[in-house]
Amino acid sequence: MPDVLDRKLQRAFTLFQGDDQSAPIDRSYFAGLAHHQAATFPGASSSKIEELEESFTTFWDRHLVKRAAADGTLTGEGFSSAITSALDTDRETFLSDMVNIGRCWFAVADTNGDHIIEKDEYVKMYGSLFPLTSEELATGFAKMDRDGDGVIDHDEIRAATLEYWTSNDPEARGNWLFGPFE
């Protein structure tokens, strides 16, 4: 059985593909995530959307393109391999890039500018991108709300992001970043 991190990486790739499990994942897909969020959060400033797009394309250029096929697309195996390779060879840059993506995404989803993510913002943020139900996302939100105050702050999203992409602990709260882990 694959370890926890392998299972999370496989799940992330499957979520990225959405309902079309044959859909290619490439650089434009990652850039498109930012534009999709612009449509989901029409009040987000263009500079926040640009920062989110840049964070995604930087992540692609630094870590994922190395495992892309000749046509520039990435398979699930290539995705997992790219992430584990980045963790092994350039962990600090990888983690910095992941935290930056989380920070940029947080800024877009924080629609009322209160520097926290409320459950409805979180559900809207991930529910608009991935084939997950509101109930699944609400459960994930509750897991990541480490202090139980009903919101996720910058520190909680940072911790969840780092745990999701690096931890082999099956009990890590960050495993629930994209809803129920298993």
N, C-alpha and C positions, 0 to 999 in steps of 0.2 A: 504494500500500500504506500502511495506517495506520502511524503511528509506534509505537514500542515502548510508550509509556505508553498510547496508545489501545488497543493489543492487550491489555495487562494489565488495563485497566479493563473491557474486554469480557469477558475471561476471568473476572474476579472476579464480575461480574454473572451470568454463566452458572453459575459454581460456587454462588452464592447461590441460584439457582433450583433447583439439584439436578437430579434426574431429571425433574421436571415443568417443562419449559422455558416453560410458559405460566403458571406460578405467579406471582401478584402479589408484588411486594416493596413493603412499606409499613412504617410505624412499628412496628406490632405484630410484624412479621417480625423486625426488629432487636432488639426487646425479647425475643422468643422465643429468639434465639440464646443469651442468658444463661441462660434456663430450660433449654434443651437441654443446655448445659454443666453445669448443676446435676445433671441426670440422668446425664450422662457421668462426672462427678466427684462422686459422692455425699458424699464427705468434705469438700468445699469448704464453708467457712462461709457462712452466709446473707449476712453483710455483704460477702463477696467477690463473691457472685452479684449482690447489689444494686448494688455498684459497677460491675460489668461491664454490667448492664442500663442503669444511668444513663449510662455512657460511650457505649453504643450509641444510646440515645434522644437524648442531647445531640448526638451526631453527626448523627442524622436531623434534629433540630430546627434545627440551625445550618446544615447544608449541603445535605441532600438534599431536604427538603420544598419548597424553592424550585423544584424541577424536577418535582415530583409532578403527576400529572394531577388533574383535578377530584375524582375518586373517592379521592384520597390514595395511589394506587399509582404506582410508578416503573417506567418501561421501561428497557431497556438504554441507549438513547440518552439518556434523561433522567438516568440514573445517571452516565454518562460526562460529560455536560454539567455536571452539578452539581459533580462532582469538579474538572474543569478550571476551572470558574468560581471555585470556592473557592480553588484554587491561584493564580488570577490576582488575585482581589480581597481575600482574607483569608488569605493563605498561612500566616502565623504561627499563627492560631487553628486552621486546618485541621491543620497539622502537630502542634500541641499536642494536639488531639483524637485524632489517630491514635496518637500516642505513648501517650496515656492509655488508649486501647482496648487497645493492646499490653501495657501494664503490668497492666491489670486481667485480661486474658486469661491472661497469664503467671502471675499470682497464683492463679488458679483451677486451672490445669494443673499447677502445681508441687505435686504431691500429697504429696511427702515433706518439703516445706518447706526444701529445701536451697538455694534461691535460684538454681537453674539448671533448665533444661528438658532432660531426657534424651530420647533418641530415642523411647522408648516413650510418654512423656508427649505429645510433639509429634504422633506418629502418632495417638494416641488423641484429642487435642484437635481436629485438623483432619479426621481420618478419620471422626469421628462426625458431622461437619457436612456434609462435601462428598463428592461421588462420586469419591473418589480412592483408589487402592490403597495398601497399606502400602509397597510398593516405590517408588511415585511420591513418597510423603511422605518415605521414608528418603533418597531422592536429594536432595530439597529440603533436608532437614535437614543433610545433608553439605555442601551448598553454603553454607548460612548459618553453619555452624560455622567461622568465619573463622580461628580459631587452631588448629583441628584437634584439640582436646582431647576430642572426643566428646560435648560438651554445648553448649547455647546459653545464654549468660548475658544479663543485662539489656541490656548494651551491644550485643550481637550482634542481639538481637531488635529493639531500637530502630533500629539501622542498617538491618536488613532491611525493617522496616516503612516507614521513610522512603524507602528506595530503591524499594520496590514501588510506592508511591503517587505518586512524583515523578520518577523517573529515566527518561530516554530511552536510557540506555546499555544495549545488548543484552547486555553482559557483567556487569552488576551482579548481585552475589550475591543481593540482595534480590528480584530477579525471581522467585526460587524460593520465596518465602514460602508459596505454596499449591501446592507441588509443581512439577513441570517446567513451565517457562515456555512452551516451544513444542516 
